[in-house]
Amino acid sequence: MKKQDIILLSVILVALVLIRVVFQIPNFNPLGAIALMGGMLFSSKVLRWVVPIGALLLGDILLGFSNPLNMEYLFTTDFFFVYASFAAIILIGTFFYKNASLTKVIGGSLLAAVAFFLISNAGSWLTMPEYTKDFAGLMTSYELGLPFFRATLVSQIVFSLGIYVVYQLSTKKSIALA
């Protein structure tokens, strides 16, 4: 990957972090897409991890300055499970590295949204006293998370496709369908 491509992709991702901070719609944000596409598009193994996790951390810190409750989140166990889900999403993206296409971006987005849902809600089940620590409690955490899943899924697909198309057009590469 050329230096100018790395800069372009990094600028796109930072712009999306700012979108997350400015437009705070629950579970509708570009962060999952940043993780997926970072894993899918960065050729550098270091940048695949540093840029998406850095973007997530930057967004959390900026949100923390706007609301003290958001800053406290950085020191909770929920923080661990959210970041673990983003690590899983980066891994999903790396699976499609060198083979990015519209179809694979959509498929990766579906997998990413499901991974986030499963990991983050399992984390809520493990750490929140409201849930019984049995299979029924786990299923309750997933059931209560379902209303948020739609926004996660839609934002994952929309932002991932947006990053892919803008990046491909900006680097004068063709947009592969399959």
N, C-alpha and C positions, 0 to 999 in steps of 0.2 A: 504494500500500500504506500502510495506516494505521500510525502509530507503534507502537501496541499490537501489531499483527501482526508488525512487525519485531522487537520485543522478544520476542514469543512464539516466533517462528521461531529467533531467536538463542539463546534459552534451550534449546530442543529440541536445537539443534546442539551447544551446549556440553555438555549432558548426554551426548550421544553420544560426544563426545571423551573424557569421563571413563570411559565404558564401554570405549573402546579401551584406555585406560591401565590399568584395573583387570583386565579380562579379555583377556589377551594370547594369543589363539588365532591361529595363523598364517593370514594372509589372510582371516580372518573378523572384519571390523570395519566400523564404520559410515562410514568416511571417504569411500569412493566415493559412498555415498548422500548424504552431506553436500554433496559437490561437485555431484552431479547435481541434487539438490533445491534447492540454493542457486541454481544457474543457472536452474532451472525456476520457482521461487517468488518470488525477490526481484525487485521491480520496479526497484529502483535498480541501475544498471549497476555502480556502485562496490561495493555490498554483495554482488552476485553473485560478485565476485572476492575481496573482502577477507575476508568471513566464512568461506568454505570453505578458502581458502589459509591464513588465520589459524588455523582449527581444526586443519588438518593440521600446521602449524608448532608450535602449542601442544602438540598430542599428542606430536610428536617431541621437543620440549624436555622435557616431563614425563617421557617414557620415558628420555631422556638422563640425567636426574638419578637415575633408578633403576638405571641400568646405564651405565658409561662407554663401552662399545662402541656403545650406541645414540647417545650424543652424538657420537662420531667419525663416525657415518653422515652427520651434517649437513654434513660437509666432504668428502664423496666425490662421484664422478661419478654414482653410483647415485641420489643425492639429486636431481640434475637431472632424470633420466629419470622418476623417480616423480612429481615435481612437474609435469613436462611432461604426464604422463598425466592428472593431475588437472586441468590446464588444459584438456585435450581433453574431459574429462568435463563440466566446467563449460560448455564450448561446446555439447556435446550437450544439456545441460539448457536452455540459452538458446534452442535450436531449438524446444523445446516450450513456451516461456514464453507465457502467456495461453491455452494450450490444454491444460493439465494434465488428465489423466484417468487412471484405473487402467490402461487399455490403454497409454497413452503412457508412464506410469511404468514399466511392465514392459518395453516396447520400449526405452525409454531406458536402463533397467538392463542389458539385454542388450548394447546398444551400448557402454555404459560399461565393463562387465566385459571385453569384447573389446578395447576401446581400451587399457585398463590392461594387459591381458595382452600385447598386441602391442608397445606402447611400452616397458614395463618390461623385457620379455625381450630386445627389441632392444638396449636399453641395457646389459643384462648381457653380451650377445654382443659389443658394441663395446668394453666396458671391462674384461672379465675375460680374463686370458691363457689360461684353460682352453679357450676356444672358438677354433677356427680362424677366420680372418677371410675366410670364403667362405660360399657359400650353404649348404653342409653344416653349417658351424658355427652359422649362424643357425637352421637347422632343429633342430639339437641343442638349442640354448637354448630353443626353443619346446617341444620334446619334454620336456625336463627341467622346464619350467614347468607342464606339464599337470596334475600332481597338485595343484598349488595353485589351479588355475583353478576347480575346483568350489566351493571355499570362497569364493573371490572372487565368483563368480556368485550363489551362494545368499545371501551376506551383502548383496550389492548389491540384489537383489530384495527381500529381507525388510526391510532397513532403509529402503529407498526407499519401499516401500509403507507402512511404519510411519510415516515422516515425513509422507507425503502424507495418510494417513487422520487422524492426530492433528491435523495442521495444519487440515485441512478441518473436522473436527468442532469444534475449539477456536475457529475463527473463524465457526462456524455456517454454513459454506458447504456446498453439496451435494457429494456425491462422484460425479463423472462417471465413467461406465464407458468411454465411447469418446471 
